[in-house]
Amino acid sequence: MADEKIPAIPGEEEESYEPDLITLEDEDGKEHTFEVIDALTWNDTYYMALVPWVEDDAALAEADLELVIMKVGNDEEGEYMDVVEDDEEFLQVSKQFEERLNDLYDIQ
């Protein structure tokens, strides 16, 4: 009995993958869509690891996606995202993400 497989419930479908997408506006006002692939808190600051969103699977296979790391902060207007400008901070946070994502993705 322990090795017996439990049959699927008729009509019950596997959940399909739904990417966590975010749209950011650059300094020129142009919008870019990214997929959030990871997030972490390091030294009491929240960071997100993003890659440019590629909807087409064929284009995705050919895409050379670069990891974008954003710092999430809060001010009187609410939550905002910004680039990590400090080189040492960026290096440390990048290492944290690399360790976390290395097993899941082909990181070079």
KESE-120200 format. One record per residue: residue number from 1; x, y, z of N, C-alpha, C in turn. Coordinates in steps of 0.2 Angstrom, whole numbers, padded with zeros to 4 digits. Example, Ala and Ser with C-alpha at 12.3 -4.5 7.8 and 13.67 -1.06 7.14 Angstrom:
rec i->1; nc1->0066; nc2->-0028; nc3->0039; cac1->0062; cac2->-0022; cac3->0039; cc1->0066; cc2->-0016; cc3->0039
rec i->2; nc1->0064; nc2->-0011; nc3->0035; cac1->0068; cac2->-0005; cac3->0036; cc1->0064; cc2->0000; cc3->0039
END
This chain:
rec i->1; nc1->0004; nc2->-0006; nc3->0000; cac1->0000; cac2->0000; cac3->0000; cc1->0004; cc2->0006; cc3->0000
rec i->2; nc1->0010; nc2->0006; nc3->0003; cac1->0014; cac2->0012; cac3->0004; cc1->0017; cc2->0014; cc3->-0003
rec i->3; nc1->0018; nc2->0010; nc3->-0007; cac1->0021; cac2->0011; cac3->-0014; cc1->0015; cc2->0013; cc3->-0019
rec i->4; nc1->0009; nc2->0012; nc3->-0017; cac1->0003; cac2->0014; cac3->-0022; cc1->0003; cc2->0021; cc3->-0023
rec i->5; nc1->0002; nc2->0023; nc3->-0030; cac1->0001; cac2->0030; cac3->-0032; cc1->-0006; cc2->0032; cc3->-0031
rec i->6; nc1->-0006; nc2->0038; nc3->-0029; cac1->-0013; cac2->0041; cac3->-0028; cc1->-0015; cc2->0044; cc3->-0035
rec i->7; nc1->-0021; nc2->0042; nc3->-0037; cac1->-0023; cac2->0044; cac3->-0044; cc1->-0025; cc2->0051; cc3->-0044
rec i->8; nc1->-0024; nc2->0055; nc3->-0049; cac1->-0026; cac2->0062; cac3->-0050; cc1->-0033; cc2->0063; cc3->-0050
rec i->9; nc1->-0036; nc2->0068; nc3->-0047; cac1->-0043; cac2->0069; cac3->-0047; cc1->-0045; cc2->0071; cc3->-0054
rec i->10; nc1->-0050; nc2->0068; nc3->-0057; cac1->-0052; cac2->0070; cac3->-0064; cc1->-0054; cc2->0078; cc3->-0064
rec i->11; nc1->-0051; nc2->0081; nc3->-0069; cac1->-0053; cac2->0088; cac3->-0070; cc1->-0048; cc2->0092; cc3->-0067
rec i->12; nc1->-0044; nc2->0090; nc3->-0062; cac1->-0039; cac2->0094; cac3->-0059; cc1->-0033; cc2->0094; cc3->-0063
rec i->13; nc1->-0031; nc2->0100; nc3->-0065; cac1->-0025; cac2->0102; cac3->-0069; cc1->-0019; cc2->0104; cc3->-0065
rec i->14; nc1->-0013; nc2->0102; nc3->-0067; cac1->-0007; cac2->0105; cac3->-0064; cc1->-0007; cc2->0112; cc3->-0065
rec i->15; nc1->-0005; nc2->0116; nc3->-0060; cac1->-0004; cac2->0123; cac3->-0060; cc1->0001; cc2->0125; cc3->-0065
rec i->16; nc1->0000; nc2->0129; nc3->-0070; cac1->0005; cac2->0131; cac3->-0074; cc1->0009; cc2->0137; cc3->-0071
rec i->17; nc1->0015; nc2->0138; nc3->-0074; cac1->0020; cac2->0143; cac3->-0071; cc1->0018; cc2->0150; cc3->-0073
rec i->18; nc1->0017; nc2->0154; nc3->-0068; cac1->0015; cac2->0161; cac3->-0069; cc1->0021; cc2->0165; cc3->-0066
rec i->19; nc1->0025; nc2->0168; nc3->-0071; cac1->0031; cac2->0172; cac3->-0069; cc1->0029; cc2->0178; cc3->-0065
rec i->20; nc1->0033; nc2->0180; nc3->-0060; cac1->0032; cac2->0186; cac3->-0056; cc1->0035; cc2->0192; cc3->-0060
rec i->21; nc1->0031; nc2->0196; nc3->-0064; cac1->0033; cac2->0201; cac3->-0068; cc1->0033; cc2->0208; cc3->-0065
rec i->22; nc1->0037; nc2->0212; nc3->-0066; cac1->0038; cac2->0219; cac3->-0064; cc1->0040; cc2->0224; cc3->-0070
rec i->23; nc1->0036; nc2->0229; nc3->-0070; cac1->0038; cac2->0234; cac3->-0075; cc1->0041; cc2->0240; cc3->-0072
rec i->24; nc1->0047; nc2->0242; nc3->-0075; cac1->0051; cac2->0248; cac3->-0072; cc1->0052; cc2->0253; cc3->-0078
rec i->25; nc1->0052; nc2->0259; nc3->-0076; cac1->0053; cac2->0265; cac3->-0080; cc1->0060; cc2->0267; cc3->-0079
rec i->26; nc1->0064; nc2->0268; nc3->-0085; cac1->0070; cac2->0270; cac3->-0085; cc1->0070; cc2->0278; cc3->-0085
rec i->27; nc1->0076; nc2->0281; nc3->-0084; cac1->0077; cac2->0288; cac3->-0084; cc1->0074; cc2->0292; cc3->-0090
rec i->28; nc1->0074; nc2->0289; nc3->-0095; cac1->0071; cac2->0292; cac3->-0101; cc1->0063; cc2->0291; cc3->-0102
rec i->29; nc1->0060; nc2->0287; nc3->-0097; cac1->0053; cac2->0286; cac3->-0097; cc1->0051; cc2->0280; cc3->-0101
rec i->30; nc1->0056; nc2->0276; nc3->-0103; cac1->0054; cac2->0270; cac3->-0107; cc1->0053; cc2->0264; cc3->-0102
rec i->31; nc1->0048; nc2->0260; nc3->-0103; cac1->0046; cac2->0255; cac3->-0098; cc1->0049; cc2->0248; cc3->-0101
rec i->32; nc1->0052; nc2->0245; nc3->-0096; cac1->0055; cac2->0238; cac3->-0097; cc1->0052; cc2->0233; cc3->-0092
rec i->33; nc1->0050; nc2->0227; nc3->-0095; cac1->0047; cac2->0222; cac3->-0090; cc1->0053; cc2->0217; cc3->-0089
rec i->34; nc1->0053; nc2->0215; nc3->-0082; cac1->0057; cac2->0210; cac3->-0079; cc1->0054; cc2->0205; cc3->-0076
rec i->35; nc1->0057; nc2->0199; nc3->-0075; cac1->0054; cac2->0194; cac3->-0071; cc1->0058; cc2->0193; cc3->-0065
rec i->36; nc1->0055; nc2->0193; nc3->-0059; cac1->0058; cac2->0193; cac3->-0053; cc1->0060; cc2->0185; cc3->-0052
rec i->37; nc1->0067; nc2->0184; nc3->-0051; cac1->0069; cac2->0177; cac3->-0050; cc1->0071; cc2->0175; cc3->-0043
rec i->38; nc1->0072; nc2->0180; nc3->-0039; cac1->0074; cac2->0179; cac3->-0032; cc1->0074; cc2->0186; cc3->-0029
rec i->39; nc1->0073; nc2->0185; nc3->-0022; cac1->0074; cac2->0191; cac3->-0018; cc1->0077; cc2->0189; cc3->-0011
rec i->40; nc1->0080; nc2->0194; nc3->-0008; cac1->0083; cac2->0192; cac3->-0002; cc1->0084; cc2->0199; cc3->0002
rec i->41; nc1->0085; nc2->0198; nc3->0009; cac1->0087; cac2->0203; cac3->0013; cc1->0094; cc2->0202; cc3->0015
rec i->42; nc1->0098; nc2->0207; nc3->0015; cac1->0105; cac2->0207; cac3->0016; cc1->0107; cc2->0214; cc3->0020
rec i->43; nc1->0110; nc2->0213; nc3->0026; cac1->0111; cac2->0219; cac3->0030; cc1->0105; cc2->0224; cc3->0031
rec i->44; nc1->0100; nc2->0221; nc3->0032; cac1->0093; cac2->0224; cac3->0033; cc1->0091; cc2->0228; cc3->0027
rec i->45; nc1->0093; nc2->0226; nc3->0021; cac1->0090; cac2->0230; cac3->0015; cc1->0088; cc2->0224; cc3->0011
rec i->46; nc1->0082; nc2->0225; nc3->0008; cac1->0079; cac2->0221; cac3->0003; cc1->0081; cc2->0222; cc3->-0004
rec i->47; nc1->0083; nc2->0216; nc3->-0007; cac1->0085; cac2->0216; cac3->-0014; cc1->0081; cc2->0211; cc3->-0018
rec i->48; nc1->0081; nc2->0213; nc3->-0025; cac1->0077; cac2->0208; cac3->-0030; cc1->0082; cc2->0207; cc3->-0035
rec i->49; nc1->0082; nc2->0201; nc3->-0038; cac1->0086; cac2->0199; cac3->-0044; cc1->0081; cc2->0198; cc3->-0049
rec i->50; nc1->0082; nc2->0202; nc3->-0055; cac1->0078; cac2->0202; cac3->-0060; cc1->0081; cc2->0200; cc3->-0067
rec i->51; nc1->0078; nc2->0197; nc3->-0072; cac1->0080; cac2->0196; cac3->-0078; cc1->0075; cc2->0199; cc3->-0083
rec i->52; nc1->0078; nc2->0202; nc3->-0089; cac1->0073; cac2->0205; cac3->-0094; cc1->0068; cc2->0199; cc3->-0096
rec i->53; nc1->0061; nc2->0201; nc3->-0096; cac1->0056; cac2->0196; cac3->-0098; cc1->0056; cc2->0195; cc3->-0105
rec i->54; nc1->0057; nc2->0189; nc3->-0107; cac1->0056; cac2->0186; cac3->-0114; cc1->0050; cc2->0182; cc3->-0114
rec i->55; nc1->0045; nc2->0184; nc3->-0118; cac1->0039; cac2->0180; cac3->-0118; cc1->0039; cc2->0174; cc3->-0122
rec i->56; nc1->0043; nc2->0174; nc3->-0128; cac1->0043; cac2->0169; cac3->-0133; cc1->0048; cc2->0164; cc3->-0131
rec i->57; nc1->0047; nc2->0157; nc3->-0130; cac1->0051; cac2->0152; cac3->-0128; cc1->0057; cc2->0152; cc3->-0133
rec i->58; nc1->0056; nc2->0152; nc3->-0140; cac1->0061; cac2->0152; cac3->-0145; cc1->0066; cc2->0158; cc3->-0144
rec i->59; nc1->0064; nc2->0164; nc3->-0143; cac1->0068; cac2->0170; cac3->-0141; cc1->0072; cc2->0169; cc3->-0135
rec i->60; nc1->0069; nc2->0166; nc3->-0130; cac1->0072; cac2->0165; cac3->-0123; cc1->0078; cc2->0160; cc3->-0124
rec i->61; nc1->0077; nc2->0155; nc3->-0128; cac1->0083; cac2->0150; cac3->-0129; cc1->0089; cc2->0154; cc3->-0132
rec i->62; nc1->0088; nc2->0159; nc3->-0136; cac1->0093; cac2->0163; cac3->-0139; cc1->0095; cc2->0169; cc3->-0135
rec i->63; nc1->0092; nc2->0171; nc3->-0130; cac1->0093; cac2->0177; cac3->-0126; cc1->0099; cc2->0176; cc3->-0122
rec i->64; nc1->0103; nc2->0181; nc3->-0121; cac1->0108; cac2->0182; cac3->-0116; cc1->0106; cc2->0186; cc3->-0111
rec i->65; nc1->0103; nc2->0183; nc3->-0106; cac1->0100; cac2->0187; cac3->-0101; cc1->0105; cc2->0189; cc3->-0095
rec i->66; nc1->0105; nc2->0196; nc3->-0094; cac1->0109; cac2->0198; cac3->-0088; cc1->0105; cc2->0199; cc3->-0082
rec i->67; nc1->0108; nc2->0197; nc3->-0076; cac1->0105; cac2->0198; cac3->-0070; cc1->0105; cc2->0205; cc3->-0068
rec i->68; nc1->0099; nc2->0208; nc3->-0066; cac1->0099; cac2->0215; cac3->-0064; cc1->0097; cc2->0214; cc3->-0056
rec i->69; nc1->0101; nc2->0218; nc3->-0052; cac1->0100; cac2->0218; cac3->-0045; cc1->0097; cc2->0225; cc3->-0043
rec i->70; nc1->0092; nc2->0225; nc3->-0040; cac1->0088; cac2->0231; cac3->-0038; cc1->0088; cc2->0231; cc3->-0030
rec i->71; nc1->0089; nc2->0237; nc3->-0027; cac1->0088; cac2->0238; cac3->-0020; cc1->0081; cc2->0241; cc3->-0019
rec i->72; nc1->0077; nc2->0238; nc3->-0014; cac1->0070; cac2->0241; cac3->-0013; cc1->0071; cc2->0245; cc3->-0007
rec i->73; nc1->0068; nc2->0251; nc3->-0007; cac1->0068; cac2->0255; cac3->-0001; cc1->0061; cc2->0258; cc3->0000
rec i->74; nc1->0060; nc2->0262; nc3->0005; cac1->0054; cac2->0266; cac3->0007; cc1->0056; cc2->0273; cc3->0008
rec i->75; nc1->0051; nc2->0277; nc3->0006; cac1->0052; cac2->0284; cac3->0008; cc1->0045; cc2->0287; cc3->0009
rec i->76; nc1->0044; nc2->0293; nc3->0010; cac1->0038; cac2->0296; cac3->0011; cc1->0032; cc2->0295; cc3->0006
rec i->77; nc1->0035; nc2->0294; nc3->0000; cac1->0030; cac2->0292; cac3->-0006; cc1->0028; cc2->0285; cc3->-0006
rec i->78; nc1->0032; nc2->0280; nc3->-0003; cac1->0030; cac2->0273; cac3->-0003; cc1->0037; cc2->0269; cc3->-0005
rec i->79; nc1->0035; nc2->0263; nc3->-0007; cac1->0041; cac2->0259; cac3->-0009; cc1->0044; cc2->0261; cc3->-0016
rec i->80; nc1->0050; nc2->0260; nc3->-0017; cac1->0053; cac2->0262; cac3->-0023; cc1->0059; cc2->0257; cc3->-0024
rec i->81; nc1->0061; nc2->0256; nc3->-0031; cac1->0067; cac2->0252; cac3->-0032; cc1->0072; cc2->0256; cc3->-0036
rec i->82; nc1->0079; nc2->0255; nc3->-0034; cac1->0084; cac2->0258; cac3->-0037; cc1->0090; cc2->0254; cc3->-0038
rec i->83; nc1->0095; nc2->0256; nc3->-0042; cac1->0101; cac2->0252; cac3->-0044; cc1->0105; cc2->0252; cc3->-0037
rec i->84; nc1->0109; nc2->0247; nc3->-0037; cac1->0114; cac2->0247; cac3->-0031; cc1->0120; cc2->0251; cc3->-0034
rec i->85; nc1->0122; nc2->0257; nc3->-0031; cac1->0127; cac2->0261; cac3->-0034; cc1->0134; cc2->0260; cc3->-0030
rec i->86; nc1->0134; nc2->0258; nc3->-0024; cac1->0140; cac2->0256; cac3->-0021; cc1->0143; cc2->0250; cc3->-0023
rec i->87; nc1->0149; nc2->0250; nc3->-0026; cac1->0152; cac2->0244; cac3->-0029; cc1->0153; cc2->0238; cc3->-0024
rec i->88; nc1->0155; nc2->0240; nc3->-0018; cac1->0156; cac2->0234; cac3->-0013; cc1->0150; cc2->0231; cc3->-0011
rec i->89; nc1->0144; nc2->0235; nc3->-0010; cac1->0138; cac2->0233; cac3->-0008; cc1->0135; cc2->0228; cc3->-0014
rec i->90; nc1->0136; nc2->0231; nc3->-0020; cac1->0134; cac2->0227; cac3->-0026; cc1->0138; cc2->0220; cc3->-0026
rec i->91; nc1->0144; nc2->0220; nc3->-0025; cac1->0148; cac2->0214; cac3->-0025; cc1->0146; cc2->0209; cc3->-0020
rec i->92; nc1->0144; nc2->0211; nc3->-0014; cac1->0142; cac2->0207; cac3->-0009; cc1->0135; cc2->0204; cc3->-0010
rec i->93; nc1->0131; nc2->0208; nc3->-0012; cac1->0124; cac2->0206; cac3->-0014; cc1->0124; cc2->0201; cc3->-0020
rec i->94; nc1->0128; nc2->0203; nc3->-0025; cac1->0129; cac2->0198; cac3->-0031; cc1->0131; cc2->0191; cc3->-0029
rec i->95; nc1->0136; nc2->0191; nc3->-0024; cac1->0138; cac2->0185; cac3->-0022; cc1->0133; cc2->0181; cc3->-0018
rec i->96; nc1->0129; nc2->0184; nc3->-0014; cac1->0123; cac2->0181; cac3->-0011; cc1->0118; cc2->0178; cc3->-0016
rec i->97; nc1->0116; nc2->0182; nc3->-0021; cac1->0112; cac2->0179; cac3->-0026; cc1->0115; cc2->0174; cc3->-0030
rec i->98; nc1->0121; nc2->0174; nc3->-0032; cac1->0125; cac2->0169; cac3->-0036; cc1->0125; cc2->0162; cc3->-0032
rec i->99; nc1->0126; nc2->0162; nc3->-0026; cac1->0126; cac2->0156; cac3->-0022; cc1->0119; cc2->0153; cc3->-0022
rec i->100; nc1->0114; nc2->0157; nc3->-0021; cac1->0107; cac2->0155; cac3->-0021; cc1->0104; cc2->0152; cc3->-0028
rec i->101; nc1->0106; nc2->0156; nc3->-0033; cac1->0104; cac2->0154; cac3->-0040; cc1->0108; cc2->0149; cc3->-0044
rec i->102; nc1->0114; nc2->0148; nc3->-0041; cac1->0119; cac2->0144; cac3->-0045; cc1->0116; cc2->0137; cc3->-0047
rec i->103; nc1->0112; nc2->0134; nc3->-0042; cac1->0110; cac2->0127; cac3->-0043; cc1->0104; cc2->0127; cc3->-0048
rec i->104; nc1->0100; nc2->0133; nc3->-0048; cac1->0094; cac2->0133; cac3->-0052; cc1->0095; cc2->0135; cc3->-0060
rec i->105; nc1->0100; nc2->0139; nc3->-0061; cac1->0101; cac2->0143; cac3->-0067; cc1->0109; cc2->0142; cc3->-0069
rec i->106; nc1->0110; nc2->0142; nc3->-0076; cac1->0117; cac2->0142; cac3->-0078; cc1->0120; cc2->0149; cc3->-0078
rec i->107; nc1->0123; nc2->0150; nc3->-0072; cac1->0126; cac2->0157; cac3->-0071; cc1->0133; cc2->0157; cc3->-0073
rec i->108; nc1->0135; nc2->0162; nc3->-0077; cac1->0142; cac2->0162; cac3->-0080; cc1->0145; cc2->0168; cc3->-0077
END
